[in-house]
Amino acid sequence: MRPQLIAFDLDDTLWPNRDVMQAAEAAQYRALCERVPALSEHLSQAEMSAPRLALLEADPSYYRRISDLRRESIVQLLTPWVDNEADRQQLADQVFQQFWQARQRVTPFTDTEKALKRLGQHFPLAAWSNGNADLSTIGLAHHFSHITRAEVLGAAKPDPEFFRRALAEHHLPPEAVLYVGDHLQHDIESAANCGLMTAWIYRDADATVPHQATWACEDLHQLAEQLLSPA
């Protein structure tokens, strides 16, 4: 069946994300230490994730509110050093902005731009993501007719509600949509279980592992070839 819409995951589907997040974490740590120099003597960058993990364990709703999670974890890191709550919130906002700006400095895979342009000439494209990447800042928003995130939907992958709510925004049945992603559980299995067509972009992963994907492609160029080649 020809999809009426192609929706994309973002991180590790359109760009490699590991180095981006490492750089963003480093930017957050620098921003914290610049504002509270004593903090660097008691907290390493590696230890900075502890409050965030504890918050997630205590309140799983943070999985769909990752910007709130990041801000609150920064507030907790500042609490031993900054007594005034208003000051903590102000500093946390400043530190979060440093993290957020670094988080947008992505380098798309070499196939991303050409494949999106080619597919966009034949299908409406959407972006459905758990993350807080800003496609306008990154420079890819013009490829998409619709962009939504878990923070907006109030549900995060692999929760089926994420896909139900995203589909409702388009007024489309699941079988009319192709979801493209890199993560077998969060993207492919969860979308397939909701009735969507799926395309697994495996890149450097082991393509021989069992999967539920409608298509399995090394990259987005190969996906475009498969979708647009004459039957």
N, C-alpha and C positions, 0 to 999 in steps of 0.2 A: 504493500500500500504506500502511495506517495504521501509523505507528511504534509499537513497543512501549516505546520510550524516546526522550526528546529530551535530548541532551547539548549543553552550551553551552561555547564559549570564553568567556573573561571580559574581558580588557583590550580596549577598543575595540569590544566587542560589547555588554556590559552597561553600560559607562561609558566616557567619553573618558579616555584614559590619558596623553596627551602632557604636559599641565600637571601631572598627578599626579607623573610621573617627574621632571619638572624641579624640582618642589618637594622631592621626596625627595632628589635630587642636591644641592640647596642645603642641605637639612638635614644631609646627610652632611658637606658641606664645612664648615659652621659647627661641627659637632661635632668635626671634626678640628682646626680652628684654635683652638677653645676649649681643647682638651687639649694641643696642641702649637703655641703661638702663633707660633713662628718659621717654621712651615710655610707660613703665609700669605704670607710674603715671597718664597718660592721656588716656590710652586705655585698656579696659578689654578684656579678651579673647572673650567674647560674642559679643563685638562690632567689632571684627576683620573681620566679614563677610560682613560688610556694603559695602566696596568698591567692593567686588566681586559681590554682588547682583546688585549694580548700573551698573557695567560693563555689566552684562548679560542683563539687561533691555535696555541699550543703544545699545548693539551689540549682537543680538541673535546668531550670528555665533560662539560665544564663547561656546555654548553648544556642538559643535563638536571639540572644541580646549581647553579642560579643563586644560591642563597643562599650556598653554599660559595664560589662565584666572587666574590661581593661581599665576603665576609669576607676571603678571601685577598688580594684586591686592596687592601683597607684595610690589611692587615698589611704589604704591600709599600710602601704609601705611608708607613707609620710607620717602616719599617726604618732609614732614614737618620737618624732623630731619636731613636729609642728603642732602646738597646742590648740591654736585657734581654728575652729572648723571652717570658717569662711576662707581663711588663708590656705588651709589644706585643699579645699575645693578649687580655689583659684590656681594653686600650683599644680594640682592634678590635671586640670584642663590644659595648662601649658605643656606639661610633660606628655599628655596624650596627643596633643597636636604634633609634637616632635615625632612620636611613634607613628602617627597616622600619615604624616607626610613621607616618611621613609618607607612605609608600607605600600605607597603608591608608585614607588620607583621600580617598576617591573620592566623586564625586557621580554616581549612576546617571543614565542618560538618562531623560527624562521618561516614556518608554513602558515602561521596564524592569519596575518593580514590578507595574504592572497586568497586563502581558502574562504575567509569570511566574506571578502568582496565577491568571490565567485559564487558562493552559495547564496549570498544576499540578492543576487540577480535573478534567482529562481524561487526562493522561499523567504517568507518572513522569518526573521531571527530574533530570539529573545535571550536574555541572560537571567538565569535563576541560580542564586548562590547563597551559601551560608555565610559568606565572608563579608568584609566591609571594604573591599576594593572599590574604588570610584572610577568607573569607566570613562567619565568625562575628563577627570584629571589625567588618567593614563593615556587617553587619546584614542580609545576604541569605541566610544559610545555611538558614533555615527553609523556603525554597522548594525545596530539593534533598534528594532521598533518598540521594544518593551524591556525594561530592566527591573527586576525585583529581588529582594533579599529576605533572608529569614527574619531579620529585624522588622521588616514591613509586614510579612505574612503572619508573624506570630507563631511560626513553627519552623523547625530546622530538619534537614535531612539527617538521618534516614526515616524520620517520622512520615508516614503516609500523608498526614495532614498537610505537609509542605507541598506535595504535588497536587493534592486536591484543591488547595487554595490558589496555587499558581494557575492551574487549569481554569478555575472559576474566573480569574481575571481576564482570560482570553475567550471564555464562553466556548470552549472546545472539549470534546470527549477525549479521554486519554489515548485512544487508539489513533487519533489524528496528529499526535505530537511525537516527535523524535527528541529524546534527551541525550545529550552528548556529555560524557564525563570521563575522568580517569580512574575514579575510585570504584572498585568492584562492588563493595557493600553499600556505601552511601549514595553513589550515583546509579550504578547499573542495576543491582538487585532491587533496591528500593523503588526505582522508577518502573522496572519491569513488573514488580509485584502490584503496582498500581495500574497496570495495563498500558503503559507507554511503550512505544518502540524505543530502542536504546542503541547507542553507539559507544563502544568502549575504545577510548584512545589510549593504547597501552604504551606507546613510545618505547622506553627501555625495559619495561616489565616483561615477565615471562608470558608470552602470548598463548602458551599451551595449557595454562591453568583452566579448569572448568569455569564457565561463565554463562550468564543468561542473555548476553547481548545479542541484539538483532544483527548488528555489524560489529566486527572487531577490526580496528584499523591502527596502523603504526602511527599515523599522524593525521592532521586535518586535511592535508592534500589528498591522502588516500581515501578519506571519507568522501570528499567532493567528487573524486573520480568514480567511486562506487555509486553515489547517488545520481550523478549526472550522465553517466555513460548510458548509451542506448541499451535497452534490455535485450 
